[in-house]
Amino acid sequence: MLGWSLGGLVALQWASARRDRIARLILVSTTPSFVTRGGWPDAMSPAALGRFGDELRVALGLTLQRFLALQVHGSDEGRRLLAQLRARLTERGLPSQATLADAIALLMHADLRPALPRIGAAALVIGGDRDALVPLAATRALADALPSATHVAIAGAAHAPFLSHRSAFLAALAPFLSRGTAAAGRRVPVSHG
């Protein structure tokens, strides 16, 4: 199972609830808590996330444009990717205000840290060293908290390394996916970049 950003919370929850169904877990630019909490300093402040939610309600289009910029901020291919993302933003229509409010509430309140020790699936946690939304320290802490995880840092990547650094992203996936399930669970420190 693969989860990116908010989708990583879904993947973590499912891996915790359905341990018998998930053998491998790939978590990209995600964290078990998107806001700072006691013992979890490497995240955005609840106030910053709240402001983002307020901005979505007041100026949806402009705020989504800014959010797209954060996806590739600081990445080597940022400008080119941002132009592509902006061109495709409204292809399927804009999300509803209710959907966005629900997503912000989920990000604000979800804290899956207590579930991490129970996730037995072999995990690959990938983070970009220029990610402005999920700091690399958070992805490292996530990998450290999982019983059987490998962490990969992609140099120069922001929040969407599969877009901005496709070759490095695929290079990180290949050995994880090619190993047998038992071997995939060994903790092997890896860092790309």
N, C-alpha and C positions, 0 to 999 in steps of 0.2 A: 504494500500500500504506500502511496506517495501523497504527502500533504505539503502544500506551500502556504506560508503565512497563516492566515486564519484557517485555511484548510488543514494546517498542521495540528491545530487544536482538535479538529474533528478526527483526524487520524490517531492522535494520542488517546482520545476518549474511546474510540472504537477498539484500539489495541488493548486498552485497559479492560474494557467491558467484554470483549470477545477474544480473549487470549488464545483460545483454541483455533481461531480462524485466521490469525495474522502471524505468518512466519517471518516476514521481513518488513521493515518499516523505513521509509526514506522521508526525512523531514528537512525541508528546504526553507531557510529564512524564517524559522518559526521559534516559538518559545512557549513554555507552559503557562506563562503569565505575561501578558503584553503591557501591564502597568507595574510600577514599582510597588513592592510590598515588603514587609519585614523579612529579611533574609534574601530578598530578590531585588538588588539595586540596579541591575543592568536592563532597564526597560524605560518606557516613557512615563512621565508622571501622570496620575489620574487627571490632573487639571489640564494638561496638554491634550490628552485624548478627549476630554470634555469639550475643550475649545474646538477641536476638529469636528466633533459632532454638531456643535452650534453653527460652525461655518458651513457644514453641509446643509443645514436647514435654511440658512440665509442666502447662500450663493452656491447652489449645487454645482453648476457648470464650472465656475472658476475654481472651486475647491477640488473637484475631480481632476481638473487640469494640474493643479499643484500636487495632488496625490500621485498622478502619473509621473510627474517629475521626480518625486521621491523614489519611485521604483528603480530608476536608473541613475539617480544622483551620484556624481562622483565616479561613475563607471567609465571605463575606457571608451566605450561606444555610446555614451549617454545621449549625445545630441541626435545621432541617427535613430536610435531606438525610440527616443521621445517623440520624434516626428512620426514614426510608424504607429506608436501607441495612440497619439492624438488623432491620427487619421482614422483609426479603427474604433475609437471610444464609443461612438453612438451607433455603430453598425446594427446592434440589436436593441437599441433604445436605452434610455437611462434607467437605472434602478429607481424604484419608488422610494420616497422619503421613509416610509414605514420599514422597508427592508434595510435601508442604511441605518436607521435608528436601532433596529434589532441587532445589527452587526456591531455597532458601537457598544451597545449594552453587553453583548457577549464578550467583546474584547475587554471591557471594563471589569467585568465580574468573574470571568473564568480564571481559575487557578488550579491547574492540574498537577502541580508539584507533588501532592500526596500520592497520586496514582503512579508516578514514574517508577518506583521500585518494583511495582507489580507487573510491569510490562516486560515480558520475557522474550519478545521478538528481537531478533538481530536488527540493529538500527544503524543507519547511516545518517548523520546530521551534517548538513551543508550550510555554511554561512559565507557571506561576502564581507571582506574586511572594510568595505566602504558603505555598508548598509546603515542608513540613517533611521530606519524603523525598528529593526531588530539587531542590536549590537552584537558583534562577534563574541563578546564575552557571554552573552545570553545563550548563543548556540553552543558554546563550549560547556557552559554550566549544564545545559540540557543533556548533552552527550555524557557528561560526568555523572549525572543523576540516573541515567538509564543503566540497567544491569549489564547490557551487552551492546555497546555502541562504539562507533568510530566517528570521529569528527574530521571534517575537511573544511579548511578555510580557502576560499578562492580569492587570490590577490586581485585587487582592482575592481571587484564586483560589488554591486549595490544589492538591492532587495530582490532582484530577479536575475540571478546568475545564469539561469537556463536560457535567458534571452541575450544578456550582455556578454557572457563568456561560455558560449555553447560548447566549445572544444574541451575546456577545463571541466565543465559540468559533466559532460559525457565521460571524460577520463576518470572522474571520481566515481561515477556509477558503475562502470564496466567491471572492476574487480569485485565490487560488492555483489553485483548481480551474477557473476560467473562462479562464485564460491558456492559450495554446498551449504545447506541450511546450518549444519552444525559448525562448519568453519566460519560462516558469516557472522556468528555470534561472538567470536573472539574480539577482545578489545585490542585494536592495533592503532596506535597514534599515527595519524597521517595529516599532512598539511601540504596543500598545493599552493604554489606561488611564492 
